Amino acid sequence: MKELTWVEISREALIKNIRQFREIVGPDRILCPCVKANAYGHGLVGCSKTFLEAGADWLGVNALYEARVLRDSGIDAPIYILGYVPLDSLEEAVELNCRLVVYNKKIIEKLAELTEKAGKMLNVHIKVETGNNRQGVLMDDIVDFAKYIKSFEKIELEGIATHFANIEDTTDHSYAEHQLNKFMKAVSLLESAGINIPIKHCSNSAATIIFPETRFDMVRPGISCYGMWPSSETYVSYVKEVGGDFSLHPAFNWKAKIAQIKSIPSGEYIGYGCTYKTTHQTRLGIIPVGYYDGYDRGLSGRAHVLVNGKRAPLRGRVCMNIIMIDLTDIPEAEIENDVTLIGKNGDEKITVEQFAEWADTINYEIPTRVNERIPRMYL
């Protein structure tokens, strides 16, 4: 069946990005790209298999259902679940042989019961709170919590982790350094108590790229695996503080088809709310994509798309399933021509970052909000 809207994912770009990360972190560190949120909107299974093919070691997901999908697809690589797994779902996590982030004793108690029953080991990673104040064990409780984990025979305390709060939001990294110092203090407290944890990790994309001292035993890059800088501040920090030839290759290209073209006289309103009125005879294109699909309503009257290598502005409001574009200056456009919503078309391009600016948000949000029912095609 021919799709009305689809996303083309460049496998070449994904592979280049992962190999870039492998090059900067070296062969001995675990490379664990994050594929949560449908691989940042790029397609969970397709990206996971591509990343592993390109040299990744582990995969990071947010939820158990994502791990289940990966296992069902035949992936047997280590899967690290960054989010919360409810008590009544832990049995499946054990069955799927997932690594779990832990920070409360109820989870440990349940895991102890399940691993004994199953007769198998389970690896867990303590999340230590260093200043982001989301998931995590407080510093005062870290030694007691680690000792509690180690009291159970079939639970292996494999890792300790934390997450930076603002490393990608600023070129002043004093708070990130403060968090790093707290993380090292937690490690020191554990080692003083005779607890040595083999895998220490805290690097997201920005930290991996600009702070070599944060790489430790494993890195967890996210958005940059898909070819996007976490922020302009991260790029500026890289250029000023690191330098080199590290480059990212965007993989996301969102397209749709023209469903109708019609001529609208001057003085006609277009779309809900009558927010746009034509000032000349207008050749109007109807595109079957809208905010249900993830095309943000905030782009109404602000964005453009690409048709035959030319820019076509949106007219009127973004609807639930339709946008309207002005094709007056693209007379060669025809029914079912491809329309580029994000990506390159001829000499023109619309980046995820430009799209995010139109929508008053960050680049992370754009591909992750593109509806999962829309097919991802790997080219």
Secondary structure, DSSP 4 states (H G I P E B T S, - for coil): ---SEEEEE-HHHHHHHHHHHHHHH-SSSEE--B-HHHHHTT-HHHHHHHHHHHT---EEESSHHHHHHHHHTT--S-EEE-S---GGGHHHHHHTT-EEEE--HHHHHHHHHHHHHHT--EEEEEEBPSSS-SS-B-GGGHHHHHHHHHTSTTEEEEEEE---SSTTT-S--HHHHHHHHHHHHHHHHHHHTT---SEEEEE-HHHHHH-GGG-TTEE---GGGGT--S-HHHHHHIIIII-SS------EEEEEE--EEEEE-TT-EESGGG-EE-SS-EEEEEES--TTTT--GGGTTT-EEEETTEEEEB-S---SS-EEEE-TT-TT--TT-EEEEEEEETTEEE-HHHHHHHTTS-TTHHHHTS-TTSPEEE-
